[in-house]
Amino acid sequence: MIHLKTPAEIEKMRQAGRIVAEVLQRMREWVAPGVTTGELNRRAEELIRQRGGIPSFKGYPPGSRHPFPAVICTSVNEELVHGIPGPRVLKEGDIISIDVGVIYDGYHGDAGITLPVGEISPEARRLLEVTEAALYAGIAQARAGNRVGDISAAIQRTAESAGYSVVREYTGHGIGRRMHEEPQVPNWGEPGQGPLLRAGMTLAIEAMVLQGAPQVRTLEDHWTVVSVDGKLTAYFEHTVLVRDGEPEILTQL
């Protein structure tokens, strides 16, 4: 069931989103050669809790045999999503996707970026630019009266027209009191198809783009999703409020 948010609920999501955005902004300063993904995780948790938030991902999903053990997801190079922070040292030329989720007063914010580690190759930089453009193409379609397929098709069209693939096993999603709500928001689809978008819907729109084939697999840690061909991947996400006109991005400063 799709839940339309009240003004009071939206304001709580704005607060959660501001914390997410602040963490991601600081990541632009913290990500550098020689830094470990575990250090990024530690700094993120400190900042989230200082701002009165609760990390969304730690221990998720409750009751699972393999709950996520960290505060942020750190996915490097061929790792698309759900990478677990730890002792890995970032190297010059890597790219790292960072996903941050925060609960504030019972409501979630969720966003992510892919960042360069020092100087990266032109091929990697182009992948980042196209993936971010795909996200914003999708966000532009998040207007009341459109359909989920309009968002999905915009993401797919932007990525594939540049020669890349989009993931099919993972999707964006509704978000609010729960981190994952209806509807699912795939990275592929047909314009005019899928659930109708209505003012007050809140969506976590995710662009997940692969340099090579679209197929992925999950590592033995039960979480880290990698490209099957070992080629680079990138990921950008925002939490967005659907309105009658221009959508509002809730996870930006």
C-alpha positions in Angstrom: 0.0 0.0 0.0 1.3 3.4 -1.0 1.3 6.0 1.9 0.9 9.7 1.1 2.8 11.7 3.6 1.3 14.6 5.7 3.2 17.9 6.0 4.3 16.9 9.5 5.7 13.6 8.2 7.4 15.4 5.3 9.2 17.7 7.7 10.6 14.8 9.7 11.8 13.3 6.4 13.5 16.6 5.6 15.3 16.5 8.9 16.5 12.9 8.2 17.4 13.9 4.7 19.5 16.9 5.9 21.6 14.6 8.1 22.1 12.1 5.2 23.1 15.0 3.0 25.6 16.4 5.5 27.3 12.9 5.9 27.6 12.6 2.1 29.0 16.1 1.8 31.6 15.3 4.4 32.5 12.1 2.5 33.7 14.3 -0.3 36.3 15.6 2.1 37.1 12.3 3.9 37.5 10.0 0.8 41.1 9.9 -0.1 43.9 7.4 -0.9 45.0 5.6 2.3 41.7 5.9 4.1 39.9 2.7 5.1 36.3 2.1 4.5 36.0 1.3 8.2 37.2 4.8 9.1 34.5 6.3 6.8 31.9 4.2 8.6 33.1 5.3 12.0 33.1 9.0 11.1 29.6 8.7 9.5 28.2 7.1 12.7 29.7 9.8 14.9 28.1 12.6 12.7 24.7 10.9 12.4 24.4 10.5 16.2 25.7 14.0 16.9 22.9 15.3 14.7 20.3 13.3 16.6 19.8 10.6 14.0 19.8 6.8 14.1 21.6 4.8 11.4 19.0 3.0 9.3 21.2 0.2 8.0 22.9 -1.1 11.1 21.3 -4.4 12.1 18.9 -4.3 9.0 16.7 -6.2 8.5 15.8 -7.0 12.2 15.7 -10.7 12.9 17.7 -11.6 9.8 20.3 -14.4 9.9 22.7 -11.9 8.4 21.8 -8.4 9.4 23.9 -5.6 7.9 26.8 -5.0 10.3 27.7 -1.4 9.6 26.3 2.2 9.4 27.0 2.9 5.7 27.5 0.8 2.6 30.9 1.2 0.9 31.1 -0.4 -2.5 34.5 -0.1 -4.4 35.0 -0.4 -8.2 33.2 -3.5 -9.4 31.1 -3.5 -6.2 27.7 -2.0 -7.1 25.8 -1.8 -3.7 25.8 -3.1 -0.1 29.5 -3.3 0.4 30.5 -3.7 4.0 33.0 -1.3 5.5 36.1 -2.7 7.1 39.9 -2.7 6.8 40.0 -2.1 3.0 42.4 0.7 2.2 41.3 3.0 -0.7 43.8 3.5 -3.5 44.4 6.2 -6.0 42.2 5.6 -9.0 39.5 3.7 -7.1 35.8 4.8 -7.2 33.7 4.2 -4.1 29.9 4.2 -3.8 28.6 5.3 -0.4 25.0 4.7 0.7 23.8 6.5 3.8 20.5 5.9 5.7 19.2 7.9 8.7 16.1 7.7 10.9 15.0 11.0 12.5 12.0 11.0 14.8 10.8 7.8 13.2 11.2 8.7 9.6 13.9 7.7 7.0 16.2 9.5 4.6 18.3 7.5 2.2 20.8 8.7 -0.4 24.1 7.8 -2.0 27.0 8.9 -4.3 29.9 7.5 -6.1 33.2 9.4 -5.4 36.6 9.3 -7.1 39.6 8.4 -4.9 42.2 10.8 -6.0 42.7 11.0 -9.8 40.6 8.5 -11.7 40.6 7.4 -15.3 38.6 9.2 -18.0 36.5 6.1 -18.4 35.6 6.0 -14.7 34.8 9.7 -14.6 32.5 9.3 -17.5 30.7 6.5 -15.8 30.2 8.7 -12.7 28.9 11.6 -14.8 26.4 9.5 -16.7 25.1 7.7 -13.6 24.5 11.0 -11.8 22.8 12.3 -14.9 20.6 9.2 -15.0 19.5 9.9 -11.4 18.5 13.4 -12.2 16.7 12.4 -15.3 14.7 10.0 -13.2 14.0 12.7 -10.5 12.7 15.1 -13.1 9.9 12.6 -13.9 8.8 12.3 -10.2 5.8 14.6 -10.7 2.2 14.0 -9.8 0.3 12.6 -12.8 3.3 10.7 -14.1 3.9 7.0 -13.5 6.8 5.1 -12.0 7.7 3.9 -15.4 8.4 7.4 -16.5 11.2 7.6 -13.8 12.5 4.1 -14.7 12.5 4.8 -18.4 14.4 8.1 -18.0 17.2 6.3 -15.9 17.4 3.5 -18.4 17.5 5.7 -21.5 20.2 8.0 -20.0 22.5 5.0 -19.1 22.0 2.9 -22.1 22.3 5.7 -24.6 25.8 6.2 -23.2 26.6 2.5 -23.8 26.1 1.3 -20.2 23.8 -1.2 -18.5 21.3 -0.8 -15.7 20.9 -3.4 -12.9 17.6 -5.3 -12.9 17.8 -7.3 -9.6 17.7 -4.1 -7.4 15.4 -1.1 -7.4 14.6 2.2 -5.8 11.6 2.2 -3.5 9.1 4.1 -1.5 10.3 5.4 1.8 8.9 6.9 5.0 8.3 5.4 8.4 9.8 2.3 6.9 13.0 2.3 4.9 11.5 0.2 2.1 7.8 0.9 1.2 5.8 0.6 -1.9 6.2 1.2 -4.8 9.4 -0.3 -6.2 11.2 2.0 -8.6 13.2 0.0 -11.1 16.1 1.3 -13.3 14.3 0.1 -16.4 10.7 0.5 -17.7 8.3 1.9 -20.1 7.0 5.5 -20.0 3.3 5.7 -18.9 3.5 2.3 -17.1 3.4 1.4 -13.4 1.8 3.0 -10.4 0.5 6.5 -10.7 2.5 9.2 -8.9 0.6 11.4 -6.5 1.6 14.5 -4.5 2.8 13.4 -1.1 4.5 10.2 -2.2 8.2 9.9 -1.1 10.6 7.8 -3.2 14.2 6.7 -2.9 15.2 6.9 -6.5 18.4 5.0 -7.3 20.4 4.9 -10.5 22.6 1.8 -10.5 24.7 1.6 -13.7 27.3 -0.9 -14.9 30.1 -0.3 -17.4 29.7 -3.8 -18.8 27.0 -6.5 -18.6 23.9 -5.9 -16.4 24.3 -9.2 -14.5 25.4 -9.1 -10.9 26.1 -11.6 -8.1 26.3 -11.4 -4.3 29.5 -12.3 -2.5 29.8 -14.8 0.4 29.4 -12.0 3.0 25.6 -12.2 2.0 25.6 -8.4 1.1 28.2 -7.1 -1.3 26.8 -7.0 -4.9 29.4 -7.1 -7.7 29.3 -7.0 -11.5 29.8 -10.5 -12.9 32.4 -9.4 -15.4 34.4 -7.4 -12.9 33.8 -4.1 -14.7 33.2 -0.8 -12.9 29.8 0.2 -11.5 28.4 3.4 -10.1 25.4 4.4 -8.0 23.6 7.7 -7.1 20.5 8.0 -5.0 18.2 10.7 -3.5 15.0 10.7 -1.5 12.4 12.7 -3.3 9.0 14.2 -2.5 6.5 14.0 -5.4 4.6 17.2 -5.9 2.2 18.7 -8.4 5.1 20.6 -10.0 8.9 20.3 -9.5 9.8 17.4 -7.2 11.6 18.2 -4.0 14.9 16.5 -3.2 14.8 15.8 0.6 18.5 14.6 0.8 20.4 17.6 -0.3 21.7 20.5 1.7 
